Amino acid sequence: MSKLKLPIIISNWKSNPKNLLEAKTILQKLDKEFTSLQKKDKKKKSIDLLLAVPSPFIYPIQTFLKEKRNSKLKNILIGAQNFDNTERSDVNNSISLTQLKSVGTQFVILNDSDIISENENLKFIPEKKEEKSSNRFDANRLLMERLNGSSIKIEEVKQESKSKETTKSNPLIIKKLEKLEEKIRATLENGVIAIFFIKEDNLDNFKNISEIIKKTIKNIHYNLFDKLIICYEPSREFFKVEQTDMEDCLEKTIAIRRSIANMFGIDSAKKVKILYSGKINENNVKEILKNGGVDGIFINEESISPEVLAKVIYTAK
């Protein structure tokens, strides 16, 4: 597999399209629209896209793309969303990583919500502990956090000071995160790109981003990081607003990168690609890539049309 080109663009079809014919039609429309846009530009641009399709479509879609020799879609990598087991699957309607790899799957999306249900977010159980705290300590800590580029807020520091509590993670959640880590590691060790998708709606608060990163990649060798992509999706409330919050995007990107650097060093952290999956369209994609600190975008909206997708990809290049 050749090195991924920047910016990395991923589109997830999830349960859409409903059948293979519809999938091929969407690809044809995508190719037609992109070709039309390219003719208007003197600088030739080629599509470089990671496209997640329903598992049964992986092999036929790859064959379809190879047959379109003159298409601009030759640089599309085809992947799937999640798998049930690593080696084999004895359960009906389940799929293994081995099966996905055997049909040429080039990447797998591993979503934290596949492990953590909507009703059991990555919350923390308070553990009482006697500990003295002073205003001076809190002020010094806040200053250091600011100097290090953290976005921790004064109110959070004050609240933590008042509580005089430390926290530990829910053992059930930790067990599920360990299972997620096994999937990520197995995917990378099999030479397949692992896309770890983090949804803010599955986190109890901002600080948990660091916790979930720590607990899901701590046992993965840094030599595999060149095939690891971490994608962050803000709360669904962000999708209701007109503009993407660039400050939030940059803030979360820094938090993810710093969490990896704290464990493996900055050089290893730079190998991991970080993507943003908020409200993305042709009007804001340039700004996201320029000011969001990310290596690419993850388009996770089922309703996006092939014509709009083509414009987003074209504008991003």
C-alpha positions as CSV (number, residue, x, y, z in Angstrom):
1,M,0.0,0.0,0.0
2,S,1.4,3.4,-1.0
3,K,1.6,6.2,1.5
4,L,-1.7,8.1,2.0
5,K,-1.8,11.5,0.3
6,L,-2.9,14.6,2.2
7,P,-5.5,15.7,2.7
8,I,-7.0,12.3,3.6
9,I,-10.7,12.3,2.5
10,I,-13.0,9.5,3.8
11,S,-16.7,9.0,3.0
12,N,-18.8,6.5,4.9
13,W,-21.8,5.1,3.1
14,K,-23.0,3.1,6.2
15,S,-26.2,1.3,5.2
16,N,-26.4,3.3,1.9
17,P,-26.7,2.4,-0.9
18,K,-29.4,-0.3,-0.7
19,N,-28.0,-2.5,-3.5
20,L,-25.0,-2.9,-5.7
21,L,-26.6,-1.3,-8.8
22,E,-27.3,1.9,-6.8
23,A,-23.7,1.8,-5.5
24,K,-22.3,1.7,-9.0
25,T,-24.7,4.5,-10.1
26,I,-23.5,6.7,-7.3
27,L,-19.9,6.1,-8.3
28,Q,-20.7,7.0,-11.9
29,K,-22.3,10.2,-10.9
30,L,-19.4,11.0,-8.6
31,D,-16.9,10.4,-11.5
32,K,-19.0,12.5,-13.9
33,E,-19.3,15.5,-11.6
34,F,-15.7,15.5,-10.6
35,T,-14.6,15.2,-14.3
36,S,-16.8,18.1,-15.1
37,L,-15.3,20.2,-12.3
38,Q,-11.8,19.3,-13.4
39,K,-12.3,20.5,-17.0
40,K,-12.8,24.0,-15.6
41,D,-9.5,24.0,-13.8
42,K,-6.1,24.2,-15.6
43,K,-4.5,22.4,-12.7
44,K,-5.3,18.7,-13.1
45,K,-6.5,17.1,-9.8
46,S,-7.0,13.4,-9.2
47,I,-9.5,12.0,-6.6
48,D,-7.8,10.4,-3.6
49,L,-10.7,9.0,-1.5
50,L,-11.2,6.3,1.1
51,L,-14.7,5.0,0.6
52,A,-16.4,2.8,3.2
53,V,-19.1,0.6,1.6
54,P,-21.4,-2.2,2.9
55,S,-19.3,-5.3,3.4
56,P,-21.0,-7.4,0.6
57,F,-20.1,-4.6,-1.9
58,I,-16.3,-4.5,-1.2
59,Y,-15.1,-7.0,-3.8
60,P,-17.6,-6.1,-6.6
61,I,-17.0,-2.3,-6.2
62,Q,-13.3,-2.9,-6.4
63,T,-13.8,-4.9,-9.6
64,F,-16.0,-2.2,-11.0
65,L,-13.4,0.5,-10.3
66,K,-10.7,-1.5,-12.0
67,E,-12.8,-1.9,-15.1
68,K,-13.2,1.9,-15.4
69,R,-9.6,2.4,-16.6
70,N,-10.1,5.9,-17.8
71,S,-12.0,7.0,-14.7
72,K,-10.7,9.5,-12.2
73,L,-11.7,7.1,-9.5
74,K,-8.7,4.8,-9.7
75,N,-7.2,6.2,-6.5
76,I,-10.2,5.3,-4.4
77,L,-9.5,2.8,-1.5
78,I,-12.4,0.6,-0.5
79,G,-13.0,-0.4,3.1
80,A,-15.6,-1.5,5.6
81,Q,-17.1,-0.4,8.9
82,N,-16.1,-2.7,11.8
83,F,-15.8,-6.5,12.1
84,D,-16.9,-9.0,14.7
85,N,-13.9,-11.3,15.2
86,T,-10.3,-11.3,14.2
87,E,-9.5,-14.7,12.8
88,R,-12.8,-16.4,12.0
89,S,-16.5,-16.0,12.6
90,D,-18.7,-19.0,13.6
91,V,-21.8,-16.8,14.1
92,N,-24.3,-16.2,11.3
93,N,-24.4,-12.7,9.8
94,S,-21.1,-11.8,11.5
95,I,-17.8,-11.0,9.7
96,S,-14.2,-11.4,10.6
97,L,-11.1,-9.3,9.8
98,T,-9.7,-12.3,7.9
99,Q,-12.7,-12.4,5.7
100,L,-12.5,-8.6,5.0
101,K,-8.8,-8.8,4.2
102,S,-9.4,-11.8,1.8
103,V,-11.7,-9.7,-0.4
104,G,-9.2,-6.8,-0.6
105,T,-10.4,-4.5,2.2
106,Q,-7.9,-1.7,2.5
107,F,-9.2,0.0,5.7
108,V,-11.6,-0.6,8.5
109,I,-13.5,2.0,10.5
110,L,-13.7,1.1,14.2
111,N,-16.2,3.2,16.0
112,D,-16.2,3.7,19.8
113,S,-20.0,3.5,19.8
114,D,-19.7,-0.1,18.6
115,I,-18.2,-0.8,22.0
116,I,-19.9,1.8,24.1
117,S,-23.6,2.1,23.9
118,E,-25.4,5.5,23.9
119,N,-26.6,4.8,27.5
120,E,-23.2,4.1,28.9
121,N,-20.9,6.9,27.9
122,L,-17.3,6.9,29.0
123,K,-18.1,8.2,32.4
124,F,-16.1,8.3,35.5
125,I,-16.9,7.0,39.0
126,P,-15.8,9.4,41.7
127,E,-13.4,8.0,44.3
128,K,-13.1,9.8,47.6
129,K,-9.6,10.8,48.5
130,E,-8.2,13.0,51.2
131,E,-6.1,15.6,49.4
132,K,-5.2,19.2,50.3
133,S,-5.7,21.8,47.6
134,S,-4.9,25.5,47.5
135,N,-5.8,28.4,45.3
136,R,-2.1,28.9,44.5
137,F,-1.8,25.3,43.3
138,D,-4.8,25.7,41.1
139,A,-3.5,29.0,39.7
140,N,-0.1,27.5,38.9
141,R,-1.7,24.5,37.3
142,L,-3.9,26.7,35.2
143,L,-0.9,28.7,34.1
144,M,1.0,25.6,33.1
145,E,-1.9,24.3,31.2
146,R,-2.2,27.5,29.3
147,L,1.5,27.6,28.5
148,N,1.2,24.0,27.2
149,G,-1.6,25.1,24.9
150,S,-4.4,23.3,26.7
151,S,-7.9,24.6,26.6
152,I,-8.9,23.7,30.2
153,K,-11.2,26.3,31.6
154,I,-11.0,28.2,34.9
155,E,-14.4,26.9,35.9
156,E,-13.2,23.3,35.5
157,V,-10.2,23.9,37.7
158,K,-12.2,25.5,40.4
159,Q,-14.8,22.7,40.3
160,E,-12.0,20.1,40.5
161,S,-10.5,21.9,43.5
162,K,-13.8,22.0,45.3
163,S,-14.6,18.3,44.8
164,K,-11.3,17.1,46.3
165,E,-11.9,13.8,44.4
166,T,-9.8,11.7,42.1
167,T,-11.5,9.5,39.5
168,K,-11.2,6.1,38.2
169,S,-12.8,4.6,35.1
170,N,-15.8,2.3,35.1
171,P,-14.3,-1.3,34.9
172,L,-17.0,-2.4,32.4
173,I,-16.1,0.4,30.1
174,I,-12.4,-0.3,30.4
175,K,-13.0,-3.9,29.4
176,K,-14.9,-2.8,26.3
177,L,-12.2,-0.3,25.4
178,E,-9.6,-3.1,25.7
179,K,-11.7,-5.1,23.2
180,L,-11.6,-2.1,20.9
181,E,-7.8,-1.9,21.3
182,E,-7.5,-5.5,20.3
183,K,-9.4,-4.8,17.1
184,I,-7.3,-1.7,16.3
185,R,-4.0,-3.6,16.9
186,A,-5.2,-6.7,14.9
187,T,-6.2,-4.4,12.0
188,L,-2.8,-2.7,11.9
189,E,-0.8,-5.9,12.3
190,N,-2.6,-7.3,9.3
191,G,-1.5,-4.4,7.2
192,V,-4.9,-2.8,7.0
193,I,-5.5,0.9,7.8
194,A,-7.3,1.3,11.1
195,I,-9.6,4.3,11.4
196,F,-10.5,4.9,15.0
197,F,-13.7,7.0,15.0
198,I,-14.4,9.0,18.2
199,K,-17.8,10.6,18.8
200,E,-18.1,13.4,21.3
201,D,-21.6,12.2,22.1
202,N,-20.1,9.0,23.5
203,L,-17.8,11.0,25.9
204,D,-18.9,12.3,29.3
205,N,-16.7,15.4,29.1
206,F,-13.8,17.0,27.2
207,K,-11.1,15.4,29.4
208,N,-12.3,11.9,28.4
209,I,-10.8,12.3,24.9
210,S,-7.4,11.8,26.4
211,E,-8.6,8.9,28.5
212,I,-10.1,7.0,25.6
213,I,-7.0,7.6,23.5
214,K,-4.8,6.3,26.3
215,K,-6.9,3.2,26.9
216,T,-7.2,2.2,23.3
217,I,-3.7,2.6,21.8
218,K,-1.4,2.2,24.8
219,N,-0.3,-1.4,23.8
220,I,0.0,-0.7,20.1
221,H,3.5,-0.5,18.7
222,Y,4.4,3.0,17.4
223,N,5.9,1.4,14.2
224,L,2.3,0.7,13.2
225,F,1.2,4.4,13.6
226,D,1.6,5.2,9.9
227,K,-1.5,3.1,9.2
228,L,-3.5,4.6,12.1
229,I,-6.1,7.3,11.6
230,I,-8.0,8.9,14.4
231,C,-11.2,10.7,13.5
232,Y,-13.1,13.1,15.8
233,E,-16.8,13.9,15.4
234,P,-18.2,16.7,17.5
235,S,-21.6,16.5,19.2
236,R,-24.6,16.3,16.9
237,E,-25.6,19.7,18.2
238,F,-22.8,21.1,16.1
239,F,-24.5,19.9,12.9
240,K,-27.4,22.2,13.6
241,V,-25.3,25.4,13.3
242,E,-24.4,27.1,10.1
243,Q,-20.6,27.2,10.6
244,T,-18.1,24.7,11.8
245,D,-16.4,25.8,15.0
246,M,-12.7,26.1,14.0
247,E,-11.6,26.6,17.5
248,D,-13.3,23.4,18.7
249,C,-11.8,21.5,15.8
250,L,-8.3,22.7,16.5
251,E,-8.7,22.2,20.2
252,K,-9.7,18.6,19.9
253,T,-7.0,17.9,17.3
254,I,-4.3,19.2,19.7
255,A,-5.8,17.2,22.6
256,I,-5.6,14.0,20.6
257,R,-2.1,14.6,19.3
258,R,-0.9,15.6,22.8
259,S,-2.3,12.4,24.3
260,I,-0.4,10.3,21.8
261,A,2.8,12.3,22.3
262,N,2.6,11.9,26.1
263,M,2.7,8.1,25.7
264,F,5.0,7.6,22.7
265,G,6.8,11.0,22.0
266,I,6.1,13.7,19.5
267,D,7.7,11.9,16.5
268,S,5.5,8.9,16.9
269,A,2.5,11.2,17.4
270,K,3.1,12.9,14.1
271,K,2.7,9.6,12.3
272,V,-0.9,9.3,13.3
273,K,-3.3,11.1,11.0
274,I,-6.1,13.1,12.6
275,L,-9.3,13.8,10.8
276,Y,-12.4,15.9,11.5
277,S,-16.0,14.8,10.9
278,G,-18.2,17.8,11.7
279,K,-20.5,19.7,9.3
280,I,-18.5,19.6,6.2
281,N,-19.4,21.1,2.8
282,E,-17.7,22.8,-0.1
283,N,-17.9,26.2,1.6
284,N,-16.0,25.3,4.8
285,V,-13.7,22.4,3.8
286,K,-10.8,24.6,2.8
287,E,-10.9,26.5,6.2
288,I,-11.1,23.2,8.1
289,L,-8.0,21.8,6.4
290,K,-6.2,25.1,6.7
291,N,-7.1,26.2,10.3
292,G,-8.4,23.1,12.0
293,G,-5.0,21.4,12.4
294,V,-6.2,18.2,10.8
295,D,-4.8,15.9,8.2
296,G,-8.1,15.4,6.4
297,I,-11.9,15.1,6.7
298,F,-14.3,12.3,7.3
299,I,-17.7,12.8,5.6
300,N,-20.2,10.8,7.7
301,E,-23.5,12.1,6.4
302,E,-25.7,9.5,4.7
303,S,-27.7,12.2,2.9
304,I,-24.8,13.7,0.9
305,S,-25.3,13.4,-2.8
306,P,-22.5,12.2,-5.2
307,E,-22.6,15.7,-6.8
308,V,-22.0,17.4,-3.4
309,L,-19.4,14.9,-2.5
310,A,-17.5,15.5,-5.7
311,K,-17.5,19.3,-5.0
312,V,-16.2,18.7,-1.5
313,I,-13.4,16.5,-2.7
314,Y,-12.5,18.8,-5.5
315,T,-12.5,21.9,-3.3
316,A,-10.3,20.1,-0.7
317,K,-7.5,19.2,-3.1
